Amino acid sequence: MPESKIKQINHLVALGGGHGLGRVMSSLNFLGDKLTGIVTTTDNGGSTGRIRNAQGGIAWGDLRNCLNQLITQPSTASRMFEYRFSGQGELSGHNLGNLMLKALDNLSIRPLEAINLIRDLLKIESNLIPMSEEPVDLLAYDASNTPIYGEVNIDALEEMPRHLQLTHQAKVTQEAVHAINQADLILVGPGSFFTSLMPLFLVKDLVNALHESRGKICYIGNLGPEVSKAAASLSLFDKLAVLESKMHGRSIDSVIISDWGNMPSRMDGKIVIKTSLCEDEQMYLHDRIKLKKAISLLVEKIL
């Protein structure tokens, strides 16, 4: 497997949320501390949403998911971090990792310290940084200009929102800006377009860092149609155009897409890696080995 070229990268940054970013990070965890994930923190569903409603703070679920997927040395600590309560009552459905991160957040000066404490506990070398350490939510306006609050409700929209923003202009985590400044390659996606990817592109100073970055930017597509009907109405070309407009016209240099579906007709000179990316048994999940091969092939072409 061609890893020699990719190992020469000074720093690689991956942006996203949820399962998609975790898959990308775990496929590249051989890079160790040369790999940084910048994670969306606006989720308001499930265990994460319940914790935010009760205690406030940022959304921990996507960060926890990435940490889970980066564990390379299973231990009692890692099994504890992944434990989810069952049965009835207040703890039912809560993930212990979310509760641990929130508890450490309450004991720490800043959320990034809580993440780094868990990284040390689980022996994870790669870096994970929340897009912002301030609590913030996603806000959309539908076709009738009605405000739609929160990721869960926005994902349920039947039609494209006319506008998408954060509930306030959250301050970027400065370590995220530093990582982007150092990156040779920046990966965006895969993930739900409106709720995993777009929140990152609504943080002003993070977007400015992407605009000014000397690194190459690559978009990794999803394996099939989005669950969100509104997002599913967007073509790959549409999504790239939206992201590029948010980066003040900065071009996305390349895309990695599955062999599912037809080759996009308009790629404006971008490098396209089109190959099988899905797991054999679970077609909706990116296969880590296939993803690593595709990223390695991209690196051979661009660096």
C-alpha positions, 0 to 999 in steps of 0.5 A: 500500500503506497504510504511513503509519499503521504508520510512525507506530508508535514501536516494533514487536516481533516474537517467534518463531523460524526461518522465521516470524519472518524472514518477519515481520521482512523484511515490515516491514524498512522500519521500520528500527531501529523494528523489533525481533525477539526470537528463540528460542535453544533449537534443537538440530538441524542445523548449530546443534545440531552447533555447540552439541554441540561448542562450547556456547553459544546456538542461532544458527540462528534468529538467522542465518535472520532476519539472512538475510531482513533483507538488503536490499543483496546483497553478497559479505559477504551471500553469504558469510553465507548459504553452506552447505558441501556434500560430505562431512566435518566441515563438510558441512551447516554454514552459514557464518553459524552458524560466523561468529556462534559465532566472534564470540560467542567473541571478544565479551563477549556474544552480542548484540555478535556479532549487532550486528557482523553487522548492521553488516557486512550493513547491517541496521538492524532489531534482533535480540535473543536471548531469553537469552544463556545456553545453555538447552534445551527440556524436556518430560514426556510422558504417562508423565512421561518427560523429553524433552530438546531441540526435535528430540525434542519436535517428534517427540512423537505426543501432547501433553506434560503439561509443558513447561519450560526446562532451567533458568530462563534470564536474559532479555536485558535489551534484549528487556525494554526493547524490549517496554516501548517497543512499541506493537505486539507480534507473536507468530508464526507458527512451530512452537508448542512449539519456536519460540514456547513457549520465549519464554513460559518465560522469566520476566522476558520474560513479565512484560514482556509482561504489563505492556506497554502495547502491543497483542499480535497472534498470527499463525497458521500457514498449515496444520497443524503438522508436530508431531502434538502441536502439530497437535492444538491449535486456534487457540483452544487456542494463544491460551489457553496463551499468555494463561495464560503471560502471567498472564492478559494478553489477546492483542488480535488475530489474523492468520490465513490464509483457509485453514480455517474462521473460529474460533468463539471469539475473545472479542472479539479483532480478527480479520484473515482474509486470503490470506497464502501465496505463490502458488508455495509455499503453506507460506510467508507472502508478505511483501507480503500479510503487510505488508498484513495487519499494516498493516490491523491497525494501522489498526484498533487504533492 
